[in-house]
Structures are given as structure tokens and as C-alpha cells.
Amino acid sequence: MGANRSRWVIGLITALGLVAVALFLRTRGPANEVGVVRRLPDGSTLELRQVAFTNGFQYHHQTGNRLQRLIGPIMPAFVRNRFFSSGSGSFGFGNDGNANLFAITVNRGGVINSSLARLRVFDEQGNFYDASWGANTLGFPGEVAQGWQIRAFPRRSKTVGLRFLAPTADGGWTNAAEFVVRNPACADYPQWTPEPWPSTKSDGNLAVTLGEFQSGGRMSGNRGRGDEQTAPRKTRVAFDFTEADRPANGSWRIQKLTISDVTGNRWSPYLDFVDQDLDWATNGTVEFFGALWPGEDAWKLEAECVRTAGFSADELWEAPPIQLPAFGQLTDLTNNWRHDGIAIRLIALASPNTDHSGSFKWVAKWWGEDKNKVYSLALKLGPELKSHRLSVVQAVDQDGREIEIVQHGNQDYVEQAVFLKPRPESRGLKLTFALQRSRFVRFLARPQFVKDNGASNPVKNGIR
């Protein structure tokens, strides 16, 4: 009986192994290296496990190699427990309304330390784009899975290259591995005709001038370290504001910048208004990670502009004073205000490391530094935003001392959160909000492509 059982198991494993090999070979072929495994310098291996082109993405990871994952679930329990690992986990990417490319890599064996930190995509013409700095990560004994979101990539060629980079000890970067896959968005696209710049567009009495559009320079500060081949690249856009024919650069800023091309790429960098790190905006200047590629004749720049000073009285609301809750506590709030058809309601103020309830458990949760010092205020606008923006104009404590506004999160949605870091002696806070209608302008332009030393290619006013 035992011998028959063993022969049955061996036969089943052999048959399934042949099926797995056939499936593996079927998915391979020219220009499709999904499933291919590369050996890295540290002795570990990197597998490109999956590539998906979709709106939003959910990934469930099962540990083990391809054969183990295929036949493990149907093996008898005594075989599965002895020969097959059982680790699993999941992560997901939200749906931003645009089709994105997602890549899953698995690093196994050797020195497992999740050192891969950047992803650069490239096409058959040698165009490249810094697509991702960091990835969603699941760690298991001897195995690390990472999910990379590619929000823009060259779509005109038949293939897309994926180049994964790791940091070096001297602060630079090294190309760890690369793969080539079929381009799921390949097609014969037209070209947009760029408008010359500088150019000016208006919304009401606000005139916005596109005065600078550059791509290809190094990232600023330590973020730009590395040799010429591997250094992270950026795109820089600068606008000037005029309100009622008067200079207004100190009273307006770019709240949101949406970049798109004729092939279907469309995305908005996550602009940081406090720390100039990866993607940031200060007044009319915006810098974001990733140099645009020259294969497109023109890019569409859609800028949302908001006022930062000079508000009218009806746009401002000074909320009643709020007592800071004790550590570990949350204070429910009922303060509300209505302006221009939009209601603003303060939901709750939570002390550091204290969760809100419902969806605010995630919306109003602080994930950054100083977790023991940051309070979170949950608030809700409704019934919809109507192209309006809410901002915090001022935050002070009971003695009028300024309170640091660490971040105003989730501003594109009706459920928002304001993260504040009061002084140690603060016992309460007073907030002044502004609710305004945003202004919108659109440009169709080609960037000036620059090199490390600031020199540019022969492009004048954005026209080749």
C-alpha cells in the first residue's frame, strides 16, 4: 500500500512538472520575459513574476518557485507540509481612473535585503523614464515580493524594458537587472502639435504664464546622486501669475499638475507643499521625479491654481477652539460651516498613534515621522467638491503660537485629514480655513531637454 502511494505521488509530481514546464515555455518567447529569472551580484535571484496593464491592481503572493506554487495546492497534506512552503500575503494599488502598468518582482535566496529601490522603463528607441522610486513590499524568510506601479511609459514601440536599480554604498545607483516585455499599449499614434512658449492662459482675472518647461536634469540635492547613466532625473515646470493685470506670484500656487500625452499616459505627481523631496510645488514652480522622453512632440499640462493669500472674508472660516485630546484619546467634533454650496464638517481630532473610526481609520492615519507628536483632524466636505479647494490658512494654540501643519491629506476627495504637530506646551488649537474655487489652465508644449550641466538640446521655445 505504501509503495503504491509513493509511486502515485511520484507520478503525479512528474506529470504536473511537465505541465508546468510547458506552461512556462508557452508564456515565454521573444520580447516577453515574464517568468524569467535573473541572478543578481549578491547571489540572489530576481524573477519578473507578473506584468499587468489595468486600472488599479490587487496582487496575492504565494511563496515558492513556479512549480511549487502550481502543484503545491493539490498535493496530499503530508507532501505539501514537508516539501512546500506556505507563506502568502497581499497588497494593492488604488484605481486613479487611468490605465497603469504594474510589475511584480520576487527576490529569492542570497542576501535578501529588498535593496531594489528604483524602476526605470525604456523603449526600442532608447527613450527612458524614471517610473518608480520604491515599491510595495512583502517580506518572507528567504523571499521578498515587490509591486511596482508605472504611471507613465513610452507606448509607441513593441516592447517595454524594465530596468531595476539598487543603491550603492557611495550614495549612487547600480543597474541590478533588466527585463523586456511586450508593450500592451503599442499602437500607431498621431502626434500633438506643441504651442510655442512662453505662453499665457487665463481663467477669470487670473493669467498664468508658462515660462519654463525642462526635462532631463538631475534630481535636486542628494536625490540626484549617481553617474550619468543611473542618476535619477526630473522634470521642472515654472509658471508666473498675474491677477487683474498685477503681478501675483506670492498669492497663488500650483495645487495640482496633470501631465498627459496623445498615447494615453495621464497622471498627476503627488506634490509635496512642505518638504521639497521627490515631487513638490512652491508657488508657481513644480518639480517631479521622471524625465519625459523626446518621442512625444508635445505634452499637455493641466494646472490647477489656488490662492494662498488675499482671501475675501466670505472665503474664510475660523473654527471654534478645540481642546487637544489626551494621549490615546479621540475627541468627536460637531463644528460645521457652509459656503458656496459646500458644507465643511469637522469629524474628530485624534491624539498621536490613535485611530479614527470607519474610513477615516485610513484617511486620517499618519504614516510619516514623529508619530508620537502628530495629531490628526478628520473632516468631511459635501455633497461634492465642485472644483473647490479647502486649505488651512492658519493654525495656532491657545496662546496664539503657531502650530506646524505637517500635511493636508486626501485633498482630492470629500473625506480629508489635516495632520498637525503642536508645541509641547500647547493645550488647544484654533484653525482658520479657506474654501475657494480653483482656477484651471491648460498648455500644450514640448519641454526643453537638458543635460547634467544644464546645457540643452537645440530646442527654442519648446519647438524643435
C-alpha positions in Angstrom: 0.0 0.0 0.0 2.8 2.4 1.0 4.8 1.6 -2.2 1.7 2.2 -4.4 1.1 5.5 -2.6 4.7 6.6 -3.2 4.6 5.7 -6.9 1.3 7.6 -7.2 2.8 10.7 -5.7 6.0 10.5 -7.8 3.9 10.0 -11.0 1.7 12.9 -10.2 4.6 15.2 -9.4 6.3 14.2 -12.7 3.1 14.8 -14.8 2.4 18.2 -13.2 6.1 19.1 -13.6 5.8 18.5 -17.3 2.6 20.6 -17.5 4.3 23.4 -15.5 7.3 23.4 -17.9 5.0 23.6 -20.9 3.1 26.5 -19.5 6.3 28.2 -18.6 7.7 27.9 -22.1 4.4 29.0 -23.6 4.4 32.3 -21.7 8.0 33.0 -22.8 9.2 33.9 -26.3 10.5 36.9 -28.0 10.1 40.2 -26.1 8.2 38.6 -23.2 10.4 37.9 -20.2 7.6 37.5 -17.7 8.7 34.4 -15.7 12.4 34.9 -16.5 14.8 34.7 -13.5 18.0 36.8 -13.4 20.9 36.2 -11.0 22.0 39.3 -9.1 25.5 40.2 -8.0 24.8 39.3 -4.3 24.0 35.7 -5.3 20.2 36.1 -5.1 17.8 35.7 -8.0 15.2 38.2 -9.3 12.1 36.9 -11.1 9.8 39.1 -13.1 6.7 37.2 -12.0 3.8 39.3 -13.5 3.1 42.4 -15.6 -0.4 43.8 -15.8 -1.9 46.8 -17.7 -5.1 47.9 -15.9 -6.9 50.4 -13.7 -6.0 49.6 -10.2 -4.4 46.3 -9.2 -4.5 43.7 -6.5 -1.8 41.1 -6.0 -1.8 37.9 -3.9 1.6 36.4 -3.3 2.4 32.7 -2.7 5.9 31.8 -1.8 7.9 29.2 -3.6 9.0 28.8 -7.2 6.6 28.4 -10.1 6.4 24.6 -9.9 5.9 24.6 -6.2 3.1 27.2 -6.5 1.4 25.2 -9.3 1.4 21.7 -7.7 1.6 22.6 -4.0 -2.2 23.2 -3.5 -3.2 19.8 -5.0 -0.6 17.8 -3.2 -1.6 15.5 -0.3 -1.2 17.3 3.1 1.8 15.1 4.2 3.7 16.0 0.9 2.7 19.7 1.0 3.7 20.2 4.6 7.1 18.5 4.1 8.2 19.9 0.7 6.2 23.1 0.0 6.3 26.5 1.7 3.1 28.1 2.7 3.8 31.8 3.0 1.4 34.3 1.4 0.4 37.9 1.5 -1.3 40.6 -0.5 -1.1 44.3 -1.5 -3.0 46.6 -3.8 -2.9 49.8 -5.8 -5.9 52.1 -6.0 -7.7 53.0 -9.2 -6.9 56.6 -10.2 -9.0 56.4 -13.4 -6.1 55.8 -15.7 -4.6 52.6 -17.1 -1.3 51.9 -15.4 1.4 49.3 -15.9 2.2 47.1 -12.9 5.2 44.8 -12.4 5.7 42.2 -9.7 9.2 41.0 -8.9 10.4 38.3 -6.5 13.9 38.3 -5.0 14.9 34.9 -3.6 18.0 33.4 -1.9 21.4 35.0 -1.3 21.4 38.2 0.7 17.7 39.2 0.9 17.5 42.9 1.9 15.0 44.4 -0.6 17.7 46.6 -2.0 15.9 47.3 -5.2 14.6 50.8 -4.9 14.0 52.3 -8.4 12.5 51.2 -11.6 13.3 52.8 -15.0 11.4 51.9 -18.2 12.8 52.2 -21.7 11.7 51.6 -25.3 13.3 50.4 -28.5 14.5 53.8 -29.5 16.5 54.3 -26.3 14.0 56.6 -24.6 13.8 56.0 -20.9 11.7 57.3 -17.9 12.2 57.1 -14.2 8.9 55.4 -13.4 9.0 54.5 -9.7 11.1 55.2 -6.6 10.1 52.5 -4.2 7.6 49.6 -4.3 5.0 47.8 -2.3 6.9 45.1 -0.4 6.1 41.7 1.2 8.9 40.0 3.1 9.2 36.3 3.9 12.0 34.1 5.1 14.3 33.9 2.1 12.0 35.7 -0.3 10.8 39.3 -1.0 8.0 40.2 -3.3 7.7 43.8 -4.7 5.0 45.6 -6.6 5.9 48.5 -8.9 3.4 51.0 -10.3 4.3 52.5 -13.6 2.1 55.5 -14.1 3.6 56.5 -17.5 5.8 54.8 -20.1 6.6 55.1 -23.8 3.8 53.4 -25.7 4.9 53.6 -29.4 7.3 50.7 -29.5 6.5 47.0 -29.5 8.4 46.3 -26.3 8.9 48.0 -22.9 12.1 47.5 -20.9 12.1 47.3 -17.1 15.4 48.2 -15.5 15.7 47.7 -11.7 18.2 49.8 -9.8 19.7 49.4 -6.3 21.6 52.0 -4.2 25.3 51.7 -3.8 27.4 52.4 -0.7 28.6 55.8 -2.0 25.1 57.1 -2.5 24.8 56.3 -6.2 23.0 53.6 -8.1 23.7 50.4 -10.0 21.7 48.6 -12.6 20.8 45.3 -10.9 18.7 43.6 -13.6 16.5 44.3 -16.5 13.8 42.6 -18.5 12.0 43.2 -21.7 8.2 42.6 -22.1 5.6 43.1 -24.8 4.1 46.6 -24.8 0.4 46.2 -24.0 -0.4 49.7 -25.3 1.6 49.6 -28.6 -0.3 51.3 -31.5 0.2 53.7 -34.3 -0.4 57.0 -32.5 -0.6 60.6 -34.0 1.4 63.5 -32.6 0.2 66.6 -31.0 1.5 69.9 -32.3 3.1 71.9 -29.5 2.4 75.6 -28.8 5.4 77.9 -28.5 6.2 79.1 -25.0 6.4 81.3 -23.0 2.6 81.5 -23.4 -0.2 82.8 -21.2 -3.6 81.3 -20.4 -6.4 82.8 -18.3 -9.3 81.8 -16.0 -11.3 84.8 -15.0 -9.0 87.6 -13.9 -6.1 85.2 -13.2 -3.5 85.0 -16.0 -0.9 82.1 -15.9 2.2 82.2 -18.0 4.2 79.0 -18.7 7.8 80.4 -18.6 9.9 77.2 -18.1 9.4 73.6 -19.1 12.6 71.5 -18.8 13.2 67.8 -18.6 16.2 65.5 -18.1 18.1 67.3 -15.3 19.2 65.5 -12.2 17.0 65.4 -9.1 17.9 68.1 -6.6 20.2 67.6 -3.6 21.1 64.1 -2.5 18.3 62.6 -4.6 20.3 63.4 -7.7 23.4 61.4 -6.9 24.8 58.8 -9.3 26.7 58.7 -12.5 25.4 60.0 -15.8 23.8 56.7 -16.7 22.0 56.0 -13.4 21.3 59.3 -11.8 17.6 60.0 -11.1 16.1 62.5 -13.5 13.4 65.1 -13.1 11.0 67.5 -15.0 10.7 71.1 -14.0 7.8 73.5 -14.8 7.5 77.1 -13.8 4.5 79.4 -14.0 4.0 83.1 -13.3 0.8 84.6 -12.0 -0.9 87.9 -12.8 -4.2 88.8 -11.2 -6.2 91.8 -12.5 -3.1 92.8 -14.5 -0.9 92.9 -11.4 1.9 90.5 -10.5 0.6 87.9 -8.1 3.4 85.3 -7.7 3.2 85.5 -3.9 -0.5 84.9 -3.7 -1.1 81.8 -5.9 0.4 78.4 -6.3 0.0 75.2 -8.4 -2.2 72.9 -6.4 -2.2 70.0 -8.9 -0.5 69.4 -12.2 -1.8 66.7 -14.6 0.5 65.6 -17.4 -0.8 63.6 -20.4 0.2 62.7 -23.9 -1.6 61.6 -27.1 -0.8 57.9 -26.4 -2.9 57.7 -23.3 -0.5 58.4 -20.5 -2.1 60.6 -17.9 -1.0 61.2 -14.3 -0.6 63.7 -11.5 2.6 63.8 -9.4 1.9 63.7 -5.6 3.0 67.2 -4.9 4.5 68.0 -1.5 3.9 71.5 -0.3 6.1 71.3 2.8 9.3 69.2 2.1 10.9 69.5 -1.3 11.6 65.8 -1.7 10.5 63.8 -4.8 7.6 65.7 -6.3 7.0 69.2 -4.9 5.4 72.6 -5.6 6.3 76.1 -4.3 4.2 78.9 -5.6 4.3 78.5 -9.4 7.3 76.1 -9.6 6.8 72.4 -9.8 9.4 69.6 -10.0 8.6 65.9 -10.3 10.5 62.7 -10.5 11.0 61.3 -14.0 12.3 63.0 -17.2 9.8 63.0 -20.1 11.0 61.2 -23.2 11.6 63.0 -26.5 9.5 60.6 -28.5 6.5 62.8 -27.9 6.3 66.1 -29.8 4.1 67.7 -27.2 2.7 67.1 -23.7 -0.5 68.5 -22.2 0.0 70.4 -18.9 -3.3 71.0 -16.9 -2.6 73.2 -13.9 -5.0 73.7 -11.0 -4.2 77.0 -9.3 -5.3 78.1 -5.8 -4.9 81.3 -3.8 -2.6 81.3 -0.9 -3.2 84.9 0.3 -5.6 87.7 -0.1 -8.8 85.8 0.6 -12.1 87.5 0.7 -13.9 87.5 4.1 -16.6 85.1 2.9 -14.0 82.5 1.9 -12.6 82.2 5.4 -13.9 80.3 8.5 -12.4 80.5 11.9 -13.5 77.3 13.6 -14.2 77.3 17.4 -11.2 76.4 19.6 -10.6 72.7 20.0 -9.0 71.2 23.1 -6.2 68.8 22.4 -7.2 65.2 23.5 -5.1 63.3 25.9 -2.7 60.7 24.5 -4.6 57.6 23.4 -7.9 59.6 23.2 -10.1 60.9 20.4 -12.4 63.9 20.6 -15.6 63.8 18.5 -16.5 67.2 16.9 -19.6 68.8 15.6 -18.3 72.1 14.2 -19.5 72.9 10.7 -19.6 75.7 8.1 -21.2 76.2 4.7 -20.0 78.3 1.8 -20.8 78.4 -1.9 -23.0 75.3 -1.7 -20.4 73.2 0.1 -20.6 72.1 3.8 -17.5 71.6 5.8 -17.8 69.4 8.9 -15.1 68.6 11.4 -15.4 64.9 12.4 -12.8 64.2 15.1 -9.4 65.1 16.5 -7.2 62.2 17.4 -4.1 62.2 19.6 -0.9 60.7 18.2 -1.0 57.0 17.4 -4.8 56.9 17.9 -7.0 55.5 15.2 -10.2 57.2 13.9 -13.2 55.0 13.1 -14.7 54.0 9.8 -13.0 55.0 6.6 -11.1 57.7 8.5 -9.1 54.9 10.1 -7.0 55.0 7.0 -7.7 58.5 5.6 -6.7 60.2 8.8 -3.8 57.9 9.9 -0.4 59.4 10.0 2.3 57.1 8.5 5.2 59.5 8.5 7.8 60.5 11.0 7.2 61.9 14.6 4.2 59.5 15.1 4.3 60.3 18.8 3.8 64.1 18.1 1.4 64.3 15.2 -2.4 64.9 15.8 -4.9 64.1 13.1 -8.0 66.1 12.3 -10.7 64.3 10.3 -13.1 66.4 8.3 -15.6 66.0 5.5 -16.9 68.2 2.7 -20.1 67.7 0.8 -22.0 66.8 -1.0 -19.2 67.2 -3.6 -16.1 69.4 -4.1 -17.4 71.3 -7.2 -13.9 72.3 -8.3 -13.3 73.9 -4.9 -10.3 73.5 -2.6 -10.2 73.6 1.2 -7.0 74.8 2.8 -5.8 75.6 6.3 -4.7 79.2 6.4 -3.6 79.3 10.0 -3.2 77.0 13.0 -2.4 78.5 16.4 -2.6 77.2 20.0 -4.5 78.8 23.0 -1.8 81.5 23.3 -1.6 82.4 19.6 1.6 80.4 19.0 1.8 78.9 15.5 1.2 75.2 15.2 3.0 73.3 12.5 0.8 71.9 9.7 2.6 68.7 8.7 0.2 67.8 5.9 -3.2 68.3 4.5 -4.1 64.8 3.1 -6.6 63.4 0.6 -7.4 66.9 -0.7 -8.9 65.5 -4.0 -11.7 63.8 -2.1 -14.6 64.8 0.3 -13.0 62.9 3.2 -9.9 64.7 4.2 -7.4 64.9 7.1 -5.1 67.6 8.5 -2.1 66.5 10.4 -0.7 68.9 13.0 2.3 69.0 15.3 1.6 71.3 18.3 4.2 72.6 20.7 4.8 70.5 23.9 3.1 73.3 25.9 0.1 73.6 23.6 -3.3 72.6 25.2 -5.6 73.6 22.4 -5.8 74.8 18.8 -7.6 77.3 16.7 -7.9 76.7 12.9 -8.7 79.1 10.1 -9.9 77.5 6.9 -10.3 78.9 3.4 -12.7 77.5 0.8 -12.2 78.8 -2.7 -12.9 77.9 -6.3 -9.8 76.7 -8.1 -8.6 78.2 -11.4 -7.7 75.9 -14.3 -5.4 76.5 -17.3 -4.1 74.2 -19.9 -0.9 74.2 -22.1 0.3 72.0 -25.0 4.1 72.2 -25.1 7.3 70.4 -25.7 9.9 70.5 -22.9 13.5 71.7 -23.3 15.7 68.7 -22.8 18.7 69.5 -20.5 21.8 67.6 -19.6 23.7 67.3 -16.3 25.5 70.6 -16.7 22.2 72.4 -17.6 23.0 72.5 -21.3 20.0 71.8 -23.5 19.4 70.3 -26.9 18.7 72.6 -29.9 15.1 73.4 -28.8 13.8 77.0 -28.8 10.5 78.0 -27.1 9.6 74.4 -26.9 9.6 73.8 -30.7 12.1 71.5 -32.4 
